[in-house]
Amino acid sequence: MNLSERLEAARTGGAGPGGDTGPRPVARAVPRPHAPSPGPRTGISETLVALMDRATNAMYERLGARLNDPTLTEEQLHALVRTELAAVVAEEGVPLTTAQQQRLIQDVSDDVLGLGPLQRLLDDTDVTEIMVNGPDTVYIERRGKLSLSDVHFTSEEHLRRIIERIVSKVGRRIDESSPLVDARLADGSRVNAIIPPLSFSGPALTIRKFARDPFTVNDLISMDTITEEMAELLRACVEARLNIIVSGGTGSGKTTLLNVLSSFIPESERIITIEDAIELQLHQEHLVRLESRPANMEGKGEITIRDLVRNSLRMRPDRIVVGEVRGGESLDMLQAMNTGHDGSLSTVHANSPRDAIARLETLVLMAGLDLPLRAIREQVASAVDVIVQLARLRDGSRRVVSLTEVQGMEGQTVTLQDAFVFDYAAGMNENGKFIGNSVATGVRPRFTERFEELGITVPARIFAPPAVKPVRSVR
């Protein structure tokens, strides 16, 4: 593909001749024909904005197709861009302070090689989520709290171009006929983009950043997400091949906890992970990672999570890890749990363990089979052993607020028993942070009998209640 074809591919969101949406061998940022028009930028004068746009245009003219030269390493490409950029700035003859020159070089480099204004937010390890509501409105999440950043795009066209750059690298497309897309960055960060006519206020972009170093169980303990006792119990549950559902709301840390639970799986077992967008970071060697695929321009070629769950049963899995169940695949997953595939793990959106059971029942009905409600509840009660409930509290922290055993059926009701609940009665400190943590209820779960059969030792102290009994969660 020559340079003009590359430019056209970038403009059309990565679609090739005949509407082909397959992945293209674009190794780095695709050159653009024109720089965005000057717009508002915090802390930068109009003169510097204009200089930035001229420098960006000059960089594309000087480097051209070399930006996609596969023989150049990332280090060599960055060095080349900075060398050429220094020459461009010198030719402009505009007097700049050292700070202005460094800012100019960084911004132009980000626009040519990275994701423009968003690049410095992606490089900031404290930022966990980026929400772009428009060219002039970019919110970020830092330590669980949302705030308005000082980042701006120069125009709506500039934002649209960054979105197209992201999705084209993973073989996806976004345009008026396909105005929403889920994708991921090279580091695994999850991306959702939506454009007009579905987004009335203009292009919107949401990026949930991927941890460069995946959290370990010790990290979760240090962040007070779980206690040492709960971590010890969860490790035993995974080793004993109990089926575990991680439940919680959006942004509560379900995938992070699922990743930690998956790390407890023994190296000798074959693991199949199934996700919409690859997020789990498992380090076991015997691992197969499956990812769903959307339909192409003709509406064909879609591979759903349910298709992958069914296929995984033919792959001789020891463990099936489903990133999230949100449709009819829940029935296939429950059947797998009930037919010899013990130790499966998954997540579900729900606000409490009781809601998680109801949610699973609803998702099974989405499979399209006319099953009686009692049969569905018996499937759920038989398949699921443990529900771990997560919540993002008012102080921005993400905590495990309950660890609940699914005990079976009593009449028409699935019976649950809390082993741990969050101690809200401990209150908050002067900084508005919750002091309490999840504490044992004093009830020893029935599944500990399985621990004894397998020779897994769990100290009795784990289930000892505190001296002052906490206020139990309301269901």
NUMI-612954 format. One record per residue (C-alpha): x, y, z negated. Coordinates in steps of 0.2 Angstrom, whole numbers, plus 5000, padded with zeros to 4 digits. Example, Ala and Ser with C-alpha at 12.3 -4.5 7.8 and 13.67 -1.06 7.14 Angstrom:
! residues 2
506249784961506849954964
//
This chain:
! residues 475
500050005000500750175005500650334995499050395003498250235000498750234982498050414980496450354988496350204976496650324961495250434967493950294969494350214953495450074960494250004973495149944988494449915006492749825006492449864988493749744981493849774963495249654959496849704949498049804959499949794957500049974950501449964937501350144931500350304932499650334950500150494958498750624961498550744975498250904965498550964947496951014937496451194937497051294922495851284907495851324888497351244878497651274860499251364856499751384875499751544884498951554902500651584909501251424902499751334907499951394925501851344924501351174918500251144933501551204946502851094937501650944938501250974956503150994960503550834951502350734962503050804977504850774972504550594966503150534976503050344978504550324966503350334952502750164956504550094961504449914952506449914952506450054939506350014921505250124910506850204902507550244920505850314925505750434910507550484913507150524931505650624927506550734914507950764925506850824940505750924928507251014921507751064939505951114942505851224927507551304931506951344949505351434942506451564933505151584919505951634902505551504889505951474871506751314866505051254858504051304874505251214885505151054875503251074874503251094893504350944897503350834885501650884892502150864910502950694906501350634898500350694912501450614925501850454916500550434902498750484898499050674898498450764882497950594874499650524874500250614858498750554849499050374855500850394849500250454832500250294821499050384809497650404822496550244823495250304835495050434848493350504854493250624869491550704870492150824885493650914891493651034876493050914862494150774856493850704839495050584830494950464816496350464803496350364787494450334790493950514791493450604807494050774812494150884827495850884835496751024845496850924860496050984876495950934895496151074907494551024916493250894918494150834933495750814923494750704910493950604924495650574932496350504916494850384914495150324932496950294928496550184913495250074921496150054938497649974929496549834923495649804939494049894934493150034943492150184937491050294949489250344951488750164956489650094941489650234928490150134912491650024909492549934895494449914897496049904888497649994888499349904890499549894871497849814869496949964863495049954867494350084879492550124883492150254896490550324903490250464916488750554924487350514928487250404912488250534902487250694903488650804895490050744906491350604905491550524888492950414882493250314867494850224862495050114847496850094845497749934844498949914829500749894836501149784821499649674817499049694799499549544787498549484772499849584761499349744771497549714767497849684749498949844748497549944756496249874743495249794758495349624748496049564732497349434729496049314723494949334738496449314750496949154741495149084742495049134761496649054765495948894757494348914766495248924783496448774779494848674773494148704791492548794784491548894797491749084793490749234799491449404796490049524795490049714795489549874804490449964818492250014813492149914796493749814801492949654806494249614820495649654809495049534795494749404809496549424815497149394797496049244794496649174811498449184805498049054791497648924805499048794804500348794819499948614823498148654829497548704846496648874845495548944859495149134857493649204866493449394868492649534878494249624878495849544871496149614853496649474842498549454839498949274834500649214833500349024834501148944849499748824853498548964858497448994874496649164875495049184886494349354891492649384899492449474916491149594922490249584939491049654954490249784966489049654973488449604956489349434957490749354948490249394930490949274917490149294900490649254883489349114883490149044899491849044890491148964874490448824884492048804894493148804878492248644872493048554887494748614882495048504867495048644854495448624836494848794832493748914842493849094837492549204845492949394844491149444842489449354845488149474852487049364863486549194868488249124865487849114847486848964850488248874859489448924845488248864831488148694841489948684842490148714823488848574820489648444832491448424826492248594829492448644811493448784806492748904819492849094816491849244823491149414819489349484819488649664817487649664801487449764785487349624773487549434772485649414773485549524788486949424796485849264795484349364802485549434816486149254821484349194822483949344833485449304844485049124846483349174853484249274866484849114873483149094882482648934874480948914865481548854849480548854833481248974819481448834807482548734819483648894822483748924803484248744800485648764813486348924805486248844787487148684793488448774804488948924793489948894777490549074772490049254776491249384773490449554772491449714776490949894774491650064777491350164761491050344759492850374755493350314772494150144765493649984773493249854759492649674758491049704748490549524746491049344750489549234751489249044752487848984763487148844753485748774764483848784766482548794753480848784762480948914776482349014768484249004770484949004753486449114749487649134734488849274731490549214725491249394725490349564725491049744725491049834709490249994713489950024694491850074692491450234701492650354710494150454705494550634706495050614724493350544729494050364731493150214725494050134710493249974710493549814720492749654724492649544708492049364705490249334700490749184689489949054701491048924708490548894726489948714731491248714746492648694733492248514732492948504750494548584744494748444731494448304744495748384755497048414741496948604742497248674725496348834721496548904703495048914692495549094687494949154705493149124700493249194682492149344681492749514674492449554655491149674661489949604674489849714689488149784697487649654709487349704727485549724732484949624746
//
